[in-house]
């Protein structure tokens, strides 16, 4: 029999702390991948992934930022009081630039 746990709501502080940690880890792993690619290329091994690695890191950071904003809205309770049109504008804003 499966046991289900109810997850407690995250606070704004918890969301921001996790955002900072995940951002740092994505950047760290991105640098490690780039270092590995550079090492391989220095030995004449073409991995063809230099641009792909940089693009992946930037893409993940954008998605992280967008989803962090969504989590902050949920943690703060603001999403419950926003009108539908304001939520739609907020979603358009996130999809536009994530800043």
Residue pairs with C-beta under 8 A, 6 or more apart in sequence:
9 74
9 75
10 18
10 71
10 74
10 75
11 75
12 72
12 75
12 76
14 75
15 68
15 71
15 72
15 75
16 68
16 72
19 64
19 65
19 68
22 64
23 61
23 64
26 57
26 60
26 61
26 64
27 57
27 61
29 57
30 53
30 54
30 56
30 57
33 49
33 53
33 57
34 50
34 53
34 54
37 47
37 49
37 50
37 53
40 46
40 47
41 47
41 50
62 98
63 98
65 98
65 99
66 94
66 95
66 98
69 90
69 94
69 98
70 94
73 79
73 82
73 90
79 87
82 90
